[in-house]
């Protein structure tokens, strides 16, 4: 586990590396295309935009496009880069692995810092010089303050601390906690970028056997509206990554 946020725990995903932009964008695109509701919103399947030289969105459908934003601080991305086992393809179908290293480096857990954030807290952060405050401000002012439909992805899995709950109870607990504590994101976007939608995708560990669901949500006035839930290990890129690491 890499952290705890209220009644939730979260950790790094297996077969996933934050620094590999192509991998996470492909996983998210596949997730959207597994969702009937998202394809109805888009009017078609979503496709990755290969050329983003003019800051184009990451995926586009017939009537809709989305820009992906990772909910991760630079310090946590660096921490994960240092500590995670990585696969390197040295020939077609042949991989070598580099092992992660132990480190005492501090990492800012952006989800923790964004819990129960308010407009007033952001003002305080602007007068504060610590790294955590800077990371939160960068997330809001650089990532979220864009005139685009945005999909925020939390690249970690979440689970309840209490593991004796039923699967439905685990989902409700996680969903309600995130919905209640992240609702200022909706207010921020509504004030600064009205007319643009904001989505939030997180990965839920719903069973003791590590069954992961990608949960697609849209921010609304009351918090998070669940759009769809997709089996994480049904995604082709995840299956491919898993086959490399367990072969």
Long-range contacts (C-beta under 8 A, 24 or more apart in sequence): 2-76, 2-107, 2-109, 2-156, 3-109, 3-111, 3-112, 4-161, 5-109, 5-111, 5-112, 5-115, 5-177, 5-181, 6-115, 6-177, 6-181, 7-160, 7-161, 7-162, 7-173, 7-177, 8-158, 8-159, 8-160, 8-161, 8-173, 8-174, 8-177, 8-178, 9-158, 9-159, 9-160, 9-161, 10-111, 10-154, 10-156, 10-157, 10-158, 10-159, 11-156, 11-157, 11-159, 12-80, 12-84, 12-156, 12-157, 13-155, 13-156, 13-157, 13-203, 13-212, 14-242, 14-245, 15-238, 15-241, 15-242, 15-244, 15-245, 16-155, 16-238, 16-241, 17-80, 17-81, 17-84, 17-86, 18-70, 18-72, 18-77, 18-80, 18-81, 18-155, 19-77, 19-80, 19-81, 23-237, 23-241, 24-68, 24-70, 24-153, 24-155, 25-58, 25-59, 25-68, 26-237, 27-235, 27-237, 27-238, 28-58, 28-59, 28-68, 28-151, 28-153, 28-201, 29-58, 29-59, 30-235, 30-236, 30-237, 31-201, 31-214, 31-216, 31-230, 31-235, 32-59, 32-66, 32-216, 34-228, 34-230, 34-234, 34-235, 35-216, 35-227, 35-228, 35-230, 36-228, 37-216, 37-227, 37-228, 38-216, 38-227, 38-228, 57-148, 57-149, 64-149, 65-148, 65-149, 66-148, 66-149, 66-150, 66-151, 66-199, 67-146, 67-148, 67-149, 67-150, 67-151, 68-150, 68-151, 68-153, 69-139, 69-143, 69-144, 69-150, 69-151, 69-152, 69-153, 70-152, 70-153, 70-155, 71-110, 71-111, 71-114, 71-139, 71-152, 71-153, 71-154, 71-155, 72-110, 72-154, 72-155, 73-107, 73-108, 73-109, 73-110, 73-113, 73-132, 73-135, 73-139, 74-135, 75-105, 75-106, 75-107, 75-108, 75-131, 75-135, 76-107, 76-108, 76-109, 76-110, 78-105, 78-107, 79-103, 79-105, 79-107, 85-245, 87-241, 87-244, 87-245, 95-244, 95-247, 108-132, 108-135, 110-135, 110-136, 110-139, 111-154, 111-156, 114-139, 114-181, 114-182, 114-184, 114-185, 115-181, 115-182, 116-181, 116-184, 117-182, 117-184, 118-184, 119-184, 119-187, 119-188, 140-188, 144-185, 144-188, 144-189, 144-192, 144-193, 144-198, 145-188, 145-192, 145-193, 146-193, 146-196, 147-193, 147-196, 148-193, 148-196, 149-196, 149-197, 149-198, 149-199, 150-189, 150-196, 150-197, 150-198, 150-199, 151-198, 151-199, 151-200, 151-201, 152-185, 152-198, 152-199, 152-200, 152-201, 153-201, 153-202, 154-200, 154-201, 154-202, 154-203, 156-203, 157-203, 157-204, 157-205, 157-212, 158-202, 158-203, 158-204, 158-205, 159-204, 159-205, 163-208, 167-206, 167-207, 170-204, 170-206, 171-204, 171-206, 171-213, 171-215, 171-229, 174-202, 174-204, 175-215, 175-217, 175-224, 175-226, 178-202, 178-224, 179-217, 179-222, 179-223, 179-224, 180-223, 182-223, 182-224, 183-219, 183-222, 183-223, 185-219, 186-219, 186-220, 186-221, 186-223, 189-219, 199-227, 200-224, 203-232, 204-229
